[in-house]
Amino acid sequence: MHKNWIQWFEIPVYQFDKARAFYEAVFQVELQVIDLGALTMAMFPPEIASGALCQGEWYHPSSDGVTLHVPVADIDLALQQVEQMGGHILQPKKQISTELGYMALIKDCEGNRLALRATY
């Protein structure tokens, strides 16, 4: 069995350009856009994540599904970007433990729920 069994994730979006700008600002990355006709993807850099934002008829943003926990270098900066880019902070930064660091729960600009994590 693989050490990390999550091989790929897809985050559904309706407003592709707005969502792409949100994720690029919050996570300080550049996403690669791929147009597959019925599906448009903005892929995260492979060295940091195996996944993409996806816009297509069968993708519907929701805060009711699985919550991805995503590492960030600076959780305070990321939270500032969340609000500036049209997202919402659901749970402010809190310490999980001295070993596990900090987390915050957010809703992205499309309505998806994510947890931000930092280990400093």
Sequence and secondary structure as in RCSB ss.txt:
>XXXX:A:sequence
MHKNWIQWFEIPVYQFDKARAFYEAVFQVELQVIDLGALTMAMFPPEIASGALCQGEWYHPSSDGVTLHVPVADI
DLALQQVEQMGGHILQPKKQISTELGYMALIKDCEGNRLALRATY
>XXXX:A:secstr
  SS    EEEE SSHHHHHHHHHHHHT   EEEE SSEEEEE  TTT SEEEEEETT    SSS  EEEE S H
HHHHHHHHHTT EEEEEEEEEETTTEEEEEEE TTS EEEEEE  
